[in-house]
Amino acid sequence: MKKLLLILFTSLLCSEQLDIQYIGNASFVLSDGKKNVFIDFPYEAGAYGFAMDYSLDSIITGDNNISIITHHHGDHWWRKGFMASNNKLFAPYFVRLFVPKSREILFEEHSVIDDLIINPIKTPHSFTIEPFGIPISGKCISHYSYILFWHNKKIFISGDANSEYELLQREKNIDIAIITYWNGEYALMNNKNIDAKDIILCHFFNLEQIPQYRESIEKEKIYTLFGDNTNIHVLDQYEHLYINIDNN
């Protein structure tokens, strides 16, 4: 009996969690309690009509922080906010402009930062803006999605990558996929499988859109396409999702 209790106690001690908190837009902070990895944060609230505001000081805490940025558009990147933090920066060229070298982490196709592995993947991002009500289409010339390996988890970060590029459909054995809600919609509407255990949908225009979208998800179709073991998450702003990790 004592041996069984010891095994259970040891198992509980070894069972840790990855804390994933949704900040807004396509921004998250992933934390193991020692390192904080910020995805597309800080961003400029209100840029391109994305109205999810936040308090910078209450989100960036601690002294072991990395910002991983997909591209330089204001709804994903805010240089002034970054400079007010103590974060290090891993990002493509147009994001790194005017950021001191001392704050940068070398941007390579395979980067190892302690126990975190970052693999950038150059991806297309088309967009449309409407100044004065006139639609203008363009392409971001420096957009990257990412594959992270951390605590034996494979984590996919889409950024604003075009749905039709279908990078998601080529990647296999993903543990956590953080993708825009329109990437999720594209997969469902076109019967495209996403091989991920946990899929987190994001980049909503405002707080009101989140519960509306959560209620509209066709769960039966999701399970048919992605499998019964896939979990779909639509998080409220500042909501946490805890994923068990095993470092053994």
C-alpha positions as CSV (number, residue, x, y, z in Angstrom):
1,M,0.0,0.0,0.0
2,K,2.8,2.4,0.9
3,K,4.6,1.6,-2.4
4,L,1.4,2.3,-4.3
5,L,0.9,5.7,-2.5
6,L,4.6,6.5,-3.2
7,I,4.1,5.8,-6.9
8,L,0.9,7.9,-7.1
9,F,2.6,10.8,-5.2
10,T,5.7,10.6,-7.5
11,S,3.4,10.6,-10.5
12,L,1.6,13.7,-9.3
13,L,4.9,15.5,-8.8
14,C,6.1,14.6,-12.3
15,S,2.9,15.6,-13.9
16,E,3.3,19.3,-14.9
17,Q,1.1,21.6,-17.0
18,L,1.6,24.0,-19.8
19,D,-0.5,27.1,-19.2
20,I,-1.9,28.7,-22.3
21,Q,-3.7,32.0,-21.8
22,Y,-5.5,33.9,-24.6
23,I,-4.7,37.6,-24.6
24,G,-6.6,38.8,-27.7
25,N,-6.3,38.9,-31.5
26,A,-3.9,36.1,-32.3
27,S,-1.9,36.6,-29.1
28,F,-1.2,34.0,-26.4
29,V,1.2,33.5,-23.6
30,L,2.5,30.0,-23.1
31,S,4.1,29.3,-19.7
32,D,5.7,26.4,-17.9
33,G,6.2,28.4,-14.8
34,K,9.8,29.2,-15.7
35,K,9.7,30.6,-19.2
36,N,6.9,32.7,-20.8
37,V,6.5,32.5,-24.5
38,F,4.4,35.3,-26.0
39,I,2.9,34.7,-29.4
40,D,2.2,37.8,-31.6
41,F,2.3,40.0,-28.5
42,P,2.3,42.9,-27.8
43,Y,0.0,44.1,-30.5
44,E,-1.6,47.5,-31.1
45,A,-5.2,47.4,-29.9
46,G,-7.6,48.7,-32.6
47,A,-5.2,48.1,-35.5
48,Y,-7.1,46.9,-38.7
49,G,-10.4,47.0,-36.7
50,F,-9.4,44.4,-34.1
51,A,-10.7,45.9,-30.9
52,M,-9.5,43.6,-28.1
53,D,-7.7,45.9,-25.7
54,Y,-5.5,44.9,-22.8
55,S,-3.2,46.1,-20.0
56,L,0.4,45.5,-20.9
57,D,1.8,45.8,-17.4
58,S,-0.6,43.1,-16.0
59,I,0.3,40.6,-18.8
60,I,4.1,40.8,-19.1
61,T,5.5,39.7,-15.8
62,G,8.7,37.8,-14.8
63,D,12.1,38.1,-16.4
64,N,12.3,35.1,-18.7
65,N,10.1,36.2,-21.6
66,I,10.2,35.7,-25.3
67,S,8.0,37.3,-27.9
68,I,7.6,35.2,-31.1
69,I,6.1,37.3,-33.8
70,T,4.7,36.1,-37.2
71,H,4.7,39.4,-39.1
72,H,4.9,43.2,-38.7
73,H,1.1,44.1,-39.0
74,G,-0.1,46.2,-36.1
75,D,-2.7,43.6,-35.0
76,H,0.2,41.2,-34.3
77,W,3.1,43.6,-33.4
78,W,3.5,46.8,-31.5
79,R,7.1,48.0,-31.2
80,K,6.5,50.7,-28.6
81,G,4.8,48.1,-26.3
82,F,7.6,45.7,-26.8
83,M,10.2,48.2,-26.0
84,A,8.4,49.0,-22.7
85,S,8.8,45.3,-21.7
86,N,11.8,43.2,-20.9
87,N,11.0,40.5,-23.5
88,K,13.5,39.1,-26.0
89,L,12.4,39.0,-29.6
90,F,12.3,36.2,-32.2
91,A,10.8,37.5,-35.4
92,P,11.4,38.1,-39.1
93,Y,13.3,41.1,-40.5
94,F,10.5,43.8,-40.8
95,V,9.6,43.2,-37.1
96,R,13.1,43.5,-36.0
97,L,13.7,46.8,-37.6
98,F,14.5,49.5,-35.0
99,V,14.7,47.0,-32.2
100,P,18.1,46.9,-30.5
101,K,20.3,43.9,-31.3
102,S,20.6,43.2,-27.6
103,R,16.9,42.4,-27.5
104,E,16.9,40.0,-30.5
105,I,17.3,36.3,-30.6
106,L,19.0,35.2,-33.8
107,F,16.3,34.3,-36.4
108,E,17.3,30.9,-37.9
109,E,15.4,28.1,-39.6
110,H,16.1,25.9,-36.6
111,S,16.6,27.8,-33.3
112,V,17.2,26.2,-29.9
113,I,16.6,28.4,-26.8
114,D,17.3,26.3,-23.7
115,D,14.5,23.6,-23.9
116,L,12.5,25.4,-26.6
117,I,12.9,24.6,-30.3
118,I,11.5,27.1,-32.9
119,N,11.2,26.2,-36.6
120,P,10.0,29.2,-38.7
121,I,8.1,28.4,-41.9
122,K,7.7,31.2,-44.5
123,T,4.0,31.3,-45.4
124,P,1.8,33.5,-47.6
125,H,-0.5,36.1,-46.1
126,S,-2.9,38.1,-48.3
127,F,-5.0,40.9,-46.8
128,T,-7.5,43.6,-47.7
129,I,-7.8,47.0,-46.2
130,E,-10.5,49.6,-46.9
131,P,-9.2,53.2,-46.5
132,F,-12.0,55.6,-47.2
133,G,-14.2,52.6,-48.0
134,I,-12.1,51.6,-51.0
135,P,-10.9,47.9,-50.7
136,I,-7.2,47.5,-51.4
137,S,-5.6,44.0,-51.5
138,G,-2.0,43.3,-50.7
139,K,0.4,40.6,-49.6
140,C,2.7,40.6,-46.6
141,I,6.2,39.9,-47.9
142,S,7.6,38.6,-44.7
143,H,5.2,36.3,-42.8
144,Y,6.2,33.2,-40.9
145,S,4.2,30.5,-39.2
146,Y,6.0,28.4,-36.6
147,I,6.5,24.9,-35.3
148,L,7.5,24.9,-31.6
149,F,8.8,21.8,-29.7
150,W,8.6,22.4,-26.0
151,H,8.1,19.8,-23.2
152,N,7.6,17.0,-25.7
153,K,4.8,18.9,-27.3
154,K,4.6,19.9,-31.0
155,I,2.9,23.3,-31.2
156,F,1.8,24.8,-34.5
157,I,1.3,28.6,-34.8
158,S,-0.4,29.8,-38.0
159,G,-0.3,33.6,-37.6
160,D,-2.3,35.0,-40.6
161,A,-1.2,32.3,-43.1
162,N,-3.6,31.9,-46.0
163,S,-6.0,29.1,-45.4
164,E,-5.6,27.8,-49.0
165,Y,-1.9,27.3,-48.4
166,E,-2.9,24.2,-46.4
167,L,0.3,24.0,-44.3
168,L,-1.9,22.6,-41.5
169,Q,-2.9,19.7,-43.7
170,R,0.7,18.8,-44.4
171,E,1.8,18.8,-40.7
172,K,1.2,15.6,-38.8
173,N,1.1,14.6,-35.1
174,I,0.5,18.2,-33.8
175,D,-0.3,18.4,-30.1
176,I,-1.5,22.0,-30.0
177,A,-2.6,24.0,-33.1
178,I,-3.2,27.7,-32.6
179,I,-4.9,29.0,-35.7
180,T,-7.2,31.8,-36.9
181,Y,-10.9,30.9,-36.8
182,W,-11.1,31.4,-40.5
183,N,-8.4,28.7,-40.9
184,G,-10.7,26.4,-38.9
185,E,-13.7,27.4,-41.0
186,Y,-11.7,26.7,-44.2
187,A,-10.9,23.2,-43.0
188,L,-14.5,22.4,-42.1
189,M,-16.0,23.8,-45.3
190,N,-13.5,22.0,-47.5
191,N,-13.4,18.7,-45.6
192,K,-9.7,19.2,-44.7
193,N,-8.4,17.2,-41.8
194,I,-6.2,18.8,-39.1
195,D,-4.1,16.2,-37.3
196,A,-4.0,17.9,-33.9
197,K,-5.0,16.9,-30.4
198,D,-6.0,20.4,-29.3
199,I,-7.0,23.1,-31.7
200,I,-7.3,26.7,-30.4
201,L,-9.2,29.1,-32.6
202,C,-8.4,32.9,-32.4
203,H,-8.2,36.3,-34.0
204,F,-11.7,37.6,-33.2
205,F,-12.6,41.2,-33.9
206,N,-14.1,41.8,-30.5
207,L,-15.3,40.2,-27.3
208,E,-18.9,39.7,-28.5
209,Q,-17.8,37.6,-31.4
210,I,-16.2,34.9,-29.2
211,P,-19.4,33.3,-27.6
212,Q,-21.2,33.7,-30.9
213,Y,-18.6,31.7,-32.7
214,R,-18.3,29.1,-29.9
215,E,-22.0,28.4,-30.1
216,S,-21.9,28.1,-33.9
217,I,-19.3,25.4,-34.1
218,E,-20.5,22.2,-35.8
219,K,-19.1,19.8,-33.3
220,E,-20.3,16.6,-35.1
221,K,-18.6,17.7,-38.3
222,I,-15.4,18.5,-36.4
223,Y,-15.3,15.0,-34.9
224,T,-16.0,13.5,-38.3
225,L,-13.1,15.4,-39.9
226,F,-10.6,15.6,-37.1
227,G,-11.5,12.5,-35.0
228,D,-13.0,11.9,-31.6
229,N,-9.8,12.7,-29.8
230,T,-9.5,16.3,-31.1
231,N,-10.5,19.1,-28.7
232,I,-11.6,22.4,-30.1
233,H,-11.1,25.5,-27.9
234,V,-12.6,29.0,-28.3
235,L,-11.2,30.8,-25.3
236,D,-12.6,34.0,-23.7
237,Q,-10.1,36.9,-23.3
238,Y,-7.6,36.0,-20.5
239,E,-9.0,32.5,-20.2
240,H,-6.5,29.8,-19.4
241,L,-6.1,26.3,-21.0
242,Y,-4.0,23.8,-19.1
243,I,-2.3,21.0,-21.1
244,N,-0.6,18.2,-19.2
245,I,3.1,17.8,-20.0
246,D,5.5,14.9,-19.2
247,N,9.2,15.8,-19.1
248,N,10.3,12.2,-18.4
